[in-house]
Amino acid sequence: MIKSILVTGANGQLGSEIQALSKAYSQYEFTFTNKDTLDLSNLCKLEDFFDSKSFDIIINCAAYTAVDKAEEDQDKAKILNHKSVNLLSKIAKNRDISLIHISTDYVFDGTSHIPYTEDMKTCPQSVYGQTKLDGENAIIEVNPKNSMIIRTSWVYSSYGNNFVKTMLRLGKERDSLGVIFDQVGTPTYARDLAQVILDAVPKLKNDSVEIYHYSNEGVCSWYDFSKAIFELSHVNCEVNAIETFQYPTPAKRPSYSILNKSKIKKEFEISVPYWKDSLKDCLKIMGEI
Ligand SMILES: NC(=O)c1ccc[n+]([C@@H]2O[C@H](COP(=O)([O-])OP(=O)(O)OC[C@H]3O[C@@H](n4cnc5c(N)ncnc54)[C@H](OP(=O)(O)O)[C@@H]3O)[C@@H](O)[C@H]2O)c1
């Protein structure tokens, strides 16, 4: 039987990549919604949407992702990243729908020296991180069946706005740039994550919500990431390594953000591409290589 999948926030980076890949998954019937067709912050109307159509799976790609703006705009971040996720989980539970939800490395404080496993202590340092953690906890408490939370990091894509696009723009405008070297993590090409999610769908079988970590393979700083972007796309811009204090932002970022992906690799039998290989793929699609 054809399964029906609802993808929320479908015009964002991850949602757009799922849309792009969806054509290869004829076993699913997809419904893609955006802020105009399904506003998740309109909590009073959210349930009504599910009265008109039935779904087997929700992939929640919608989120308040403006990390610095969230420090000021706490209410909006809370509604989208926590309250709407809580309601979505209840809807999923009551209607026997699997919920696939995306969370972030920013639930950790970045003081670890070994890659974060799913069970390590969370301690968000920002409003964004706290609201995302609250969303995770709401799902775990409601506990819809066959559901998963995937924490990811440093997401980029040929769609939307992201670090890769900002660096390409600035690198073409300027002769030199200062980029932070004392925050390390792993970039994630949203297309790779979209693929993992779509391939995980038929394998979801758990009574309690499971958390998984997914990013690309390897480790780099923002400095290394920008060097690779310029080298691969032949942008002639000098990159100078700077420290976090030299580029102050309203939201505090973890200095160490590396996720251990052993659980998702083992349980879903996936191999994870190296971050630089995926960056090359994305730059090719963007026409930069
Ligand atoms: N980007 C990263 O580096 C990163 C890192 C770790 C985890 N994550 C998580 O990964 C997931 C996907 O992120 P992404 O990078 O694809 O984010 P994104 O590009 O910012 O996409 C989020 C989408 O949510 C939509 N949205 C905003 N308010 C909405 C509302 N009220 N109702 C429905 N949709 C709404 C946005 O629409 P508009 O654009 O029209 O506002 C946007 O299309 C998120 O859960 C995020 O927290 C992202």
PDBQT file of the ligand as one rigid body, heavy atoms in Angstrom, charges set to zero:
ROOT
HETATM    1  N1  LIG A 301      20.456  25.079   9.278  1.00  0.00    +0.000 N 
HETATM    2  C1  LIG A 301      21.288  24.502  10.140  1.00  0.00    +0.000 C 
HETATM    3  O1  LIG A 301      22.503  24.739  10.162  1.00  0.00    +0.000 OA
HETATM    4  C2  LIG A 301      20.757  23.466  11.109  1.00  0.00    +0.000 A 
HETATM    5  C3  LIG A 301      21.647  22.878  12.013  1.00  0.00    +0.000 A 
HETATM    6  C4  LIG A 301      21.153  21.923  12.906  1.00  0.00    +0.000 A 
HETATM    7  C5  LIG A 301      19.812  21.574  12.890  1.00  0.00    +0.000 A 
HETATM    8  N2  LIG A 301      18.963  22.175  12.022  1.00  0.00    +0.000 N 
HETATM    9  C6  LIG A 301      17.542  21.788  12.036  1.00  0.00    +0.000 C 
HETATM   10  O2  LIG A 301      17.252  21.151  10.816  1.00  0.00    +0.000 OA
HETATM   11  C7  LIG A 301      15.884  21.399  10.435  1.00  0.00    +0.000 C 
HETATM   12  C8  LIG A 301      15.826  21.906   9.015  1.00  0.00    +0.000 C 
HETATM   13  O3  LIG A 301      16.603  23.089   8.953  1.00  0.00    +0.000 OA
HETATM   14  P1  LIG A 301      16.797  23.905   7.610  1.00  0.00    +0.000 P 
HETATM   15  O4  LIG A 301      18.209  24.320   7.570  1.00  0.00    +0.000 OA
HETATM   16  O5  LIG A 301      16.177  23.181   6.461  1.00  0.00    +0.000 OA
HETATM   17  O6  LIG A 301      15.923  25.189   7.998  1.00  0.00    +0.000 OA
HETATM   18  P2  LIG A 301      15.353  26.327   7.068  1.00  0.00    +0.000 P 
HETATM   19  O7  LIG A 301      16.000  26.311   5.742  1.00  0.00    +0.000 OA
HETATM   20  O8  LIG A 301      15.382  27.581   7.886  1.00  0.00    +0.000 OA
HETATM   21  O9  LIG A 301      13.842  25.854   6.886  1.00  0.00    +0.000 OA
HETATM   22  C9  LIG A 301      12.893  25.976   7.874  1.00  0.00    +0.000 C 
HETATM   23  C10 LIG A 301      11.555  26.129   7.192  1.00  0.00    +0.000 C 
HETATM   24  O10 LIG A 301      10.538  26.299   8.181  1.00  0.00    +0.000 OA
HETATM   25  C11 LIG A 301       9.620  27.229   7.651  1.00  0.00    +0.000 C 
HETATM   26  N3  LIG A 301       8.797  27.876   8.653  1.00  0.00    +0.000 N 
HETATM   27  C12 LIG A 301       9.091  28.960   9.422  1.00  0.00    +0.000 A 
HETATM   28  N4  LIG A 301       8.028  29.274  10.177  1.00  0.00    +0.000 NA
HETATM   29  C13 LIG A 301       7.054  28.390   9.867  1.00  0.00    +0.000 A 
HETATM   30  C14 LIG A 301       5.708  28.206  10.312  1.00  0.00    +0.000 A 
HETATM   31  N5  LIG A 301       5.174  29.039  11.225  1.00  0.00    +0.000 N 
HETATM   32  N6  LIG A 301       4.996  27.192   9.800  1.00  0.00    +0.000 NA
HETATM   33  C15 LIG A 301       5.526  26.376   8.877  1.00  0.00    +0.000 A 
HETATM   34  N7  LIG A 301       6.778  26.501   8.400  1.00  0.00    +0.000 NA
HETATM   35  C16 LIG A 301       7.537  27.479   8.913  1.00  0.00    +0.000 A 
HETATM   36  C17 LIG A 301      10.500  28.256   6.967  1.00  0.00    +0.000 C 
HETATM   37  O11 LIG A 301       9.749  29.051   6.076  1.00  0.00    +0.000 OA
HETATM   38  P3  LIG A 301      10.230  30.555   5.750  1.00  0.00    +0.000 P 
HETATM   39  O12 LIG A 301      11.600  30.392   5.135  1.00  0.00    +0.000 OA
HETATM   40  O13 LIG A 301       9.196  31.030   4.811  1.00  0.00    +0.000 OA
HETATM   41  O14 LIG A 301      10.281  31.279   7.053  1.00  0.00    +0.000 OA
HETATM   42  C18 LIG A 301      11.496  27.358   6.259  1.00  0.00    +0.000 C 
HETATM   43  O15 LIG A 301      11.041  26.997   4.987  1.00  0.00    +0.000 OA
HETATM   44  C19 LIG A 301      15.351  22.363  11.489  1.00  0.00    +0.000 C 
HETATM   45  O16 LIG A 301      14.646  21.635  12.457  1.00  0.00    +0.000 OA
HETATM   46  C20 LIG A 301      16.596  22.959  12.123  1.00  0.00    +0.000 C 
HETATM   47  O17 LIG A 301      16.366  23.352  13.468  1.00  0.00    +0.000 OA
HETATM   48  C21 LIG A 301      19.418  23.102  11.112  1.00  0.00    +0.000 A 
ENDROOT
TORSDOF 0
